[in-house]
Amino acid sequence: MTRDVARLSVGTYDLLVIGGGIYGLIIAADAAMRGLSVALVERDDFGSGNSFNHLRTIHGGLRYLQHLDLARARESIAERRTLAQIAPHFVRPLPFVLPLTSLLRGPWVMRAGFLVDAIVARHRNAGLPTSHHLPAGRVLDANDASRQIPEVRGGRHPAAVWYDYVVTEADRLTLAWALLAAEHGATLVNHATATTLLLDGRRVAGAQVVDSTDGRTWDVAARVTVNATGADIDRLLAPVRLPTATPMIRAMNLVTSLDAGASAVGATTGGRALFLVPWRGRALCGTWESSRTVQPEAVMPADWEADVSGFLQAITAAFPRAGVTRQHVTLVHRGVVPARVDSQGRVTLEGRQRLHDHAVGSTSLAGLISVAGTKYTTARATAEAAVNLVIAKLGGRAASPCRTSTESLPTMSRHAVGRAGTDGRTAPTAPGRRGPAPDVLAELVAVFGSEHLAVLSACAERPDLAHRLSDTAPVIGAQIVWAVRHEMAVTLADVILRRTSLGALGHPGTTALSRAAAVMASELQWDSARVAREIAGVEGFYKSRSAR
């Protein structure tokens, strides 16, 4: 996957996707796999927006059964299984535990819910390797819960236990959809902003795009354009008087330095269910949502600062024994996401995806579709529906059936999956004297599967690339070279935050930043001024995402 901005202006594409989050990337992959000519532009990096900020879990919609929403539960169950089928190297089963402290979530209520789930989700393990089978949910009495589950040991309440998946390589999973789209011929460009829609009468004919790396402007012609810009959904629509007026709220998860157990633990406070989720050996806290709608452009740093304080208070109320303080927070995952406002004016996270066909309505504009959603788990199904609509707009032209539910995502290694341990990583064979350390090799296999040897090939030309960049993260210089040459890494933030695990848990340290910047400078011929700007950019990101 290489960055070729000039390709954007060659001919007319069947589809232009604006926005490279999880929705946009799967739409691009699906359309390209069906034989459409596809371009996608992303103003920052792939998966750098709300797709970067989710709780790293793939859930089967158990909570929907509480409201007897069987359709959404079935969709979540099916999509959870699909992800385990096409990307088993990126997910692993995780037990979720919820102490039952109220009548609304009492033992009988949960047993009834698990009974319905057992029926609705009876095919949840069909076609999956045994390593990814999910046991049925159950309710433990207080004694059994305290004895069997270390995370609630000493508790005095019964507990519900069920299983979903945790995403072990969250940002790599998102990137895999970009790699899949590129494999099938899509033109993808990151760090390129769609500034205005191109109009041909009352039809959208593409968009004008500015390359953030050099300021050049390109016109991208397309028969259909999909607006998948997340919280930015109305930025392009307002000038053509077609805003969706989608209500938005702030949402947040916290990465902490606290050790994680083997189970995700939930608790309810203020009518909200919060979870402590183990990920990369750390406890993630989430998800917090604001109680009022916001205008995305009006959200200021002070708002997030106040939100962190309120979130920590809620965590303390929900998990008093966890002892989470501001000093434990190493990274704030935050974003502005679609909301739902009920008839009573109450604001909650929008649980349904929205497809806006702008050719329908009194003020219509043909050739334009907008997509808005909050659910990582069901993004593939939403993308399939969006591409079906695109094909209909193209006159029902002959296209291959959707294959995103069956084709394995790139960097798949069935051998690695078969040998995965409890942390989702493969026990490596002993490396040679000059080979990478065992934890580095395990990381390479977990991230790249059978392609890890190709990544290591860079070390043959430069042995120093086998050296790790950080004492705390098992990442070597060869991974950065691979990211630049094959994964469209353009900035230092791209490799620190999304192509490698260097900065996944928080600031990686100034030494690691300098070492990573030196590798990128060698690959991209950066001068000292550019290196300084890139390091400052990463420092600025962490400053804005810290719990001060």
C-alpha positions in Angstrom: 0.0 0.0 0.0 1.8 3.1 -1.3 0.7 6.7 -1.3 0.1 8.1 -4.8 -1.9 11.3 -4.6 -1.7 11.9 -8.4 -3.8 8.8 -9.0 -6.8 10.6 -7.5 -7.1 12.8 -10.5 -6.9 10.0 -13.2 -10.3 9.4 -14.7 -13.6 9.1 -12.9 -14.0 6.6 -10.0 -17.2 4.7 -9.4 -16.9 5.6 -5.7 -15.1 8.2 -3.7 -15.1 7.6 0.1 -14.3 10.6 2.3 -13.1 9.5 5.7 -10.7 6.7 6.6 -12.2 5.4 9.9 -13.5 1.9 10.3 -16.7 2.6 8.3 -15.0 4.3 5.4 -12.3 1.7 5.1 -14.6 -1.2 5.1 -16.9 0.5 2.5 -13.8 1.0 0.3 -12.7 -2.6 0.8 -16.1 -4.0 0.1 -16.7 -1.9 -3.0 -13.2 -2.7 -4.4 -13.7 -6.4 -3.8 -17.0 -6.2 -5.8 -15.3 -4.7 -8.8 -15.9 -1.0 -8.4 -13.1 1.6 -9.0 -12.6 3.2 -5.6 -10.8 6.1 -4.1 -10.6 7.0 -0.4 -9.2 10.1 1.2 -8.6 10.7 5.0 -7.6 14.1 6.3 -5.4 12.6 9.1 -4.3 9.0 9.3 -6.4 5.8 8.8 -8.2 5.0 12.0 -7.0 8.1 13.8 -10.4 9.4 14.8 -13.2 7.7 16.8 -11.9 4.3 15.5 -8.8 4.9 17.6 -10.8 5.6 20.7 -13.0 2.6 21.2 -12.9 0.2 24.2 -11.1 -2.6 22.3 -14.0 -5.0 22.7 -16.2 -6.8 20.2 -19.6 -7.6 21.8 -22.5 -9.8 20.9 -25.3 -7.4 21.9 -26.3 -9.0 25.2 -27.5 -5.6 26.5 -29.9 -5.4 23.5 -31.7 -8.4 24.9 -32.6 -6.5 28.0 -34.8 -4.3 25.7 -35.9 -7.3 23.6 -34.2 -5.8 20.6 -33.6 -9.2 19.0 -32.7 -7.8 15.5 -29.8 -5.8 16.9 -28.7 -8.6 19.1 -28.7 -11.0 16.1 -26.7 -8.6 14.0 -24.1 -8.1 16.8 -23.8 -11.8 17.4 -23.4 -12.5 13.6 -20.8 -9.7 13.2 -18.9 -10.8 16.3 -18.6 -14.3 14.8 -17.6 -12.8 11.4 -14.7 -10.9 12.9 -13.5 -14.0 14.7 -13.6 -15.9 11.4 -11.9 -13.3 9.1 -9.4 -12.0 11.7 -8.8 -14.5 14.5 -5.3 -13.2 14.9 -6.7 -9.9 16.1 -9.2 -11.0 18.7 -9.4 -13.5 21.6 -12.2 -14.5 24.0 -12.5 -12.5 27.2 -14.8 -13.2 30.2 -17.0 -10.3 31.3 -18.1 -10.2 34.9 -21.0 -8.1 36.3 -21.7 -8.3 40.1 -25.5 -8.3 40.4 -26.3 -5.6 43.0 -29.7 -4.5 41.9 -33.1 -5.9 41.2 -32.9 -4.6 37.6 -29.8 -6.8 37.1 -30.7 -9.6 39.6 -29.9 -13.3 39.2 -33.3 -14.2 37.8 -33.2 -11.4 35.3 -29.8 -12.3 34.0 -30.6 -16.0 33.9 -33.6 -15.1 31.7 -31.3 -13.0 29.5 -28.8 -15.8 29.2 -31.6 -18.2 28.2 -32.7 -15.9 25.4 -29.1 -15.4 24.4 -28.5 -19.1 24.3 -31.3 -19.4 21.7 -30.5 -16.3 19.7 -26.7 -17.0 19.8 -26.8 -20.7 19.3 -24.6 -20.5 16.3 -22.1 -18.1 17.9 -19.2 -20.6 17.5 -20.1 -22.1 14.1 -17.1 -22.3 11.9 -14.6 -20.9 14.5 -11.5 -22.6 15.8 -11.9 -24.0 19.2 -9.5 -21.3 20.5 -12.2 -18.7 19.7 -15.2 -20.5 21.0 -17.3 -18.5 23.4 -18.9 -20.4 26.4 -22.5 -19.7 27.3 -23.3 -17.1 29.9 -24.0 -18.1 33.5 -24.9 -16.7 36.9 -22.7 -17.6 39.9 -23.9 -17.3 43.5 -21.9 -15.0 45.8 -19.7 -17.8 47.1 -18.8 -19.2 43.7 -18.2 -15.7 42.3 -15.8 -14.8 45.1 -14.0 -18.2 44.8 -13.7 -18.5 41.0 -13.2 -14.9 39.9 -10.2 -13.1 41.4 -11.4 -9.7 40.2 -14.5 -9.9 42.5 -12.9 -11.9 45.4 -14.3 -10.9 48.7 -17.6 -9.7 47.1 -20.9 -10.4 48.7 -23.1 -10.5 45.5 -23.8 -13.1 42.8 -22.3 -12.3 39.5 -23.2 -12.8 35.8 -20.4 -14.1 33.6 -20.4 -14.1 29.8 -17.9 -14.0 27.0 -17.1 -11.5 24.2 -13.9 -10.7 22.4 -11.1 -8.3 23.1 -9.2 -6.8 20.2 -5.5 -7.5 20.9 -4.2 -5.4 18.0 -6.9 -2.8 17.7 -5.3 -0.3 15.4 -3.8 -3.0 13.2 -7.3 -4.5 12.8 -8.5 -1.1 11.5 -5.5 -0.8 9.2 -6.1 -4.3 7.9 -9.2 -3.1 6.1 -7.1 -0.4 4.4 -4.6 -3.1 3.3 -7.5 -5.2 2.0 -8.9 -2.3 0.0 -5.5 -1.6 -1.5 -5.0 -5.2 -2.4 -8.2 -5.1 -4.5 -7.1 -2.0 -6.4 -8.6 0.9 -4.3 -6.6 4.2 -4.3 -6.2 5.3 -0.7 -4.5 8.5 0.4 -4.1 9.6 4.0 -3.3 13.1 5.2 -5.5 14.5 2.4 -8.5 16.7 3.2 -11.7 16.8 1.1 -12.5 20.6 1.3 -15.5 20.9 -0.9 -17.9 18.8 -2.9 -17.8 19.1 -6.7 -21.2 19.7 -8.1 -22.6 19.0 -11.6 -26.1 20.7 -11.3 -27.9 18.8 -8.5 -25.5 15.9 -8.5 -22.3 15.5 -6.5 -19.5 14.6 -8.9 -16.7 14.1 -6.5 -14.6 16.4 -4.2 -11.7 18.8 -4.2 -8.9 17.4 -2.0 -5.9 19.2 -0.5 -2.7 17.2 0.1 -1.6 18.0 3.6 2.0 17.1 2.9 2.6 19.8 0.2 -0.6 21.9 0.0 -1.4 20.8 -3.6 -5.1 20.6 -4.6 -6.6 17.8 -6.6 -10.1 17.3 -8.1 -11.3 13.7 -7.5 -14.2 12.8 -9.9 -16.6 10.1 -8.9 -20.0 8.8 -9.9 -21.0 8.3 -6.2 -19.5 9.9 -3.1 -19.8 8.5 0.4 -19.3 10.9 3.3 -18.0 8.8 6.2 -16.3 11.6 8.2 -17.6 10.8 11.7 -18.1 13.8 13.9 -17.3 15.9 10.9 -20.2 14.6 8.9 -21.9 18.0 8.3 -18.8 20.0 7.4 -19.1 19.1 3.7 -22.9 19.1 3.8 -23.6 22.5 5.2 -22.3 24.5 2.2 -24.7 22.5 -0.1 -27.5 23.0 2.4 -27.9 19.3 3.3 -26.7 18.9 6.9 -27.9 15.8 8.6 -28.2 17.6 12.0 -26.9 14.5 13.7 -26.8 15.1 17.4 -23.3 14.5 18.9 -22.0 13.8 22.4 -18.5 13.5 23.8 -17.3 9.9 24.7 -14.2 8.8 26.5 -12.2 5.8 27.6 -9.1 5.8 29.8 -5.9 3.8 29.6 -4.4 3.3 33.0 -1.1 2.0 34.4 -3.0 -0.4 36.7 -2.4 -4.1 36.2 -5.3 -5.9 34.6 -6.8 -9.2 35.7 -8.0 -12.0 33.4 -11.6 -10.7 33.2 -13.4 -7.5 32.3 -15.4 -6.4 35.3 -18.5 -4.2 35.1 -20.4 -2.1 37.6 -23.3 0.3 37.4 -23.3 3.8 38.7 -25.7 6.6 37.9 -27.7 4.4 35.6 -24.6 3.7 33.5 -22.6 0.4 33.1 -18.9 0.9 33.2 -16.2 -1.7 32.6 -12.6 -2.2 33.5 -11.2 -4.2 30.5 -7.8 -5.9 30.5 -5.8 -4.9 27.4 -2.1 -5.3 26.9 -1.7 -6.0 30.6 -3.4 -2.8 31.5 -6.9 -1.9 32.7 -9.0 0.2 30.3 -11.9 2.1 31.8 -15.0 2.9 29.7 -17.1 4.1 28.3 -18.1 7.6 29.6 -20.5 9.8 27.7 -21.6 13.4 28.1 -25.2 13.9 29.1 -25.7 16.8 26.7 -25.3 17.1 23.0 -22.4 19.2 21.7 -21.3 21.0 18.6 -18.0 19.2 17.6 -16.3 22.4 16.5 -17.1 24.0 19.9 -15.5 21.4 22.1 -12.6 22.9 23.9 -9.7 21.3 25.9 -11.2 22.6 29.1 -14.3 20.5 28.3 -12.2 17.3 28.2 -10.4 18.2 31.4 -13.7 18.5 33.2 -14.9 15.3 31.6 -11.9 13.4 32.9 -12.6 14.6 36.4 -16.2 13.5 36.2 -15.3 10.2 34.7 -12.8 9.4 37.5 -15.5 10.2 40.0 -17.8 7.7 38.3 -15.1 5.1 38.2 -14.4 5.6 41.9 -18.1 5.2 42.7 -18.4 2.1 40.5 -15.1 0.4 41.5 -14.1 1.8 44.9 -11.5 -1.0 45.5 -9.7 -0.4 42.2 -8.3 2.9 43.4 -8.1 4.6 40.0 -6.7 8.1 40.3 -5.5 10.7 37.8 -1.9 9.5 38.4 -2.9 6.1 37.0 -4.3 7.5 33.7 -1.7 7.3 30.9 -3.8 8.1 27.9 -7.3 9.5 27.3 -9.2 8.0 24.4 -11.8 10.6 23.4 -14.1 11.5 20.6 -17.3 13.1 19.5 -19.8 10.5 18.4 -23.5 10.4 17.2 -26.1 10.5 19.9 -29.8 9.8 20.3 -32.3 12.1 22.0 -35.4 10.4 23.2 -38.9 11.9 23.6 -38.0 12.9 27.2 -34.9 14.8 26.1 -32.5 12.2 27.5 -29.3 11.9 25.5 -27.6 8.5 25.0 -25.1 7.0 22.6 -26.6 6.3 19.3 -26.8 2.5 19.0 -28.0 2.4 15.4 -26.1 3.2 12.2 -27.5 5.8 9.9 -27.4 5.8 6.1 -28.5 9.1 4.5 -29.3 9.0 0.8 -29.2 12.6 -0.1 -31.1 12.0 -3.3 -34.2 11.5 -1.2 -36.0 14.5 0.2 -37.3 17.9 -0.7 -33.8 19.3 -1.1 -32.1 16.5 -2.9 -28.6 16.0 -4.2 -27.9 12.9 -6.3 -24.8 10.9 -6.0 -24.2 11.4 -2.3 -24.5 9.1 0.7 -23.6 9.9 4.3 -22.8 7.3 6.9 -22.9 7.8 10.7 -22.4 5.2 13.4 -20.8 4.4 16.7 -20.5 0.6 16.7 -17.1 -1.0 15.7 -18.6 -4.5 16.0 -21.3 -3.9 13.3 -19.4 -1.6 11.1 -18.9 -4.3 8.4 -22.6 -4.9 8.1 -23.3 -1.2 7.8 -20.6 -0.9 5.1 -22.2 -3.8 3.2 -25.6 -1.9 3.2 -23.8 1.3 2.1 -22.1 -0.5 -0.8 -25.4 -2.1 -1.8 -26.9 1.4 -2.0 -23.9 2.6 -4.0 -24.3 -0.2 -6.6 -28.0 0.7 -6.9 -27.1 4.2 -7.6 -24.7 3.1 -10.3 -27.7 1.5 -12.1 -27.4 -1.9 -10.6 -24.3 -2.6 -12.7 -22.9 -6.1 -12.6 -20.8 -6.5 -9.5 -19.5 -9.4 -7.4 -21.4 -10.3 -4.2 -20.1 -9.0 -0.9 -17.2 -11.0 0.4 -16.1 -9.0 3.4 -17.8 -11.6 5.7 -15.7 -14.5 4.3 -12.4 -13.2 3.1 -9.6 -13.2 5.7 -8.0 -9.9 6.5 -4.3 -9.4 5.6 -1.4 -10.5 7.9 -3.3 -13.7 8.7 -1.3 -16.5 10.2 -3.3 -19.6 10.9 -0.2 -21.2 12.5 0.1 -18.3 14.9 -3.6 -18.5 15.8 -3.4 -22.2 16.5 -0.6 -21.7 19.0 -1.9 -18.5 20.6 -1.6 -18.5 24.4 -3.9 -16.8 26.8 -2.7 -13.3 25.9 -3.3 -13.9 22.2 0.4 -14.0 21.3 2.4 -16.9 19.9 5.2 -18.5 21.9 8.2 -18.0 19.6 10.9 -20.4 18.8 14.3 -19.5 20.3 15.9 -16.9 18.1 19.6 -17.0 17.1 22.2 -14.9 18.8 21.6 -12.0 16.4 17.9 -12.5 16.2 15.2 -10.4 17.9 14.5 -10.9 21.6 11.7 -13.4 22.4 9.1 -10.7 23.3 10.0 -8.8 20.1 9.5 -11.9 18.0 6.2 -12.7 19.7 5.1 -9.1 18.9 6.1 -9.5 15.3 4.2 -12.7 14.9 1.1 -11.4 16.7 1.1 -8.3 14.5 2.2 -9.6 11.1 1.5 -13.3 11.2 3.4 -15.2 8.5 4.7 -11.9 7.1 6.9 -11.2 10.1 9.9 -12.7 8.2 9.4 -10.1 5.4 9.5 -7.3 8.1 12.7 -8.7 9.5 14.3 -8.8 6.0 15.0 -5.1 6.5 17.5 -6.1 9.1 19.7 -7.8 6.5 20.5 -4.5 4.9 20.7 -2.6 8.2 21.4 -4.7 11.3 20.6 -1.8 13.6 17.0 -2.1 12.6 16.8 -5.2 14.8 17.4 -3.1 17.9 14.4 -2.3 20.0 13.3 1.3 20.2 12.0 1.2 23.8 12.7 -0.7 27.0 8.9 -1.0 27.6 7.5 -1.9 24.2 8.8 -4.8 22.1 9.1 -2.7 18.9 12.1 -2.6 16.6 13.2 -0.2 13.8 12.3 -2.7 11.1 8.6 -2.3 11.9 8.9 1.4 11.2 10.7 0.8 7.9 7.9 -1.6 6.9 5.2 0.9 7.9 6.8 3.6 5.7 7.4 1.4 2.7 4.2 -0.7 2.8 1.6 0.8 5.1 1.6 4.5 4.1 3.0 5.8 7.3 3.7 9.5 6.7 4.2 11.1 10.1 5.9 10.1 13.3 2.5 9.9 14.9 1.4 7.4 12.4 4.0 4.9 13.5 4.0 5.7 17.2 0.2 5.6 17.6 -1.2 3.2 15.0 1.4 1.1 13.0 3.2 -0.1 16.1 2.5 -0.5 19.8 5.1 2.0 20.9 2.6 4.6 22.1 -0.5 2.4 22.6 -0.4 2.7 26.4 0.8 6.2 26.7 3.8 8.3 26.0 6.7 6.0 25.0 9.4 8.2 26.4 11.7 10.7 24.7 14.3 8.1 23.9 11.9 6.0 21.9 10.5 9.0 20.1 14.0 10.1 19.1 14.9 6.6 17.9 11.7 6.2 15.9 12.1 9.6 14.4 15.7 8.8 13.3 14.5 5.7 11.5 11.8 7.6 9.7 14.2 10.5 8.9 16.5 8.0 7.2 13.6 6.5 5.2 12.0 9.8 4.2 15.1 12.1 4.1 13.8 14.4 6.8 16.1 17.2 7.9 16.6 18.2 11.5 13.9 20.8 11.4 11.3 18.2 10.2 12.4 15.8 12.8 11.8 18.4 15.5 8.4 19.2 14.1 7.4 15.6 14.1 8.5 15.0 17.6 6.7 18.1 18.7 3.5 16.9 17.0 3.6 13.6 19.0 4.4 15.4 22.2 1.4 17.7 21.5 -0.9 14.7 21.0 0.0 13.2 24.4 -0.2 16.6 26.1 -3.8 16.9 24.8 -4.6 13.3 25.8 -3.1 13.2 29.3 -5.0 13.5 32.6 -3.4 16.7 34.0 
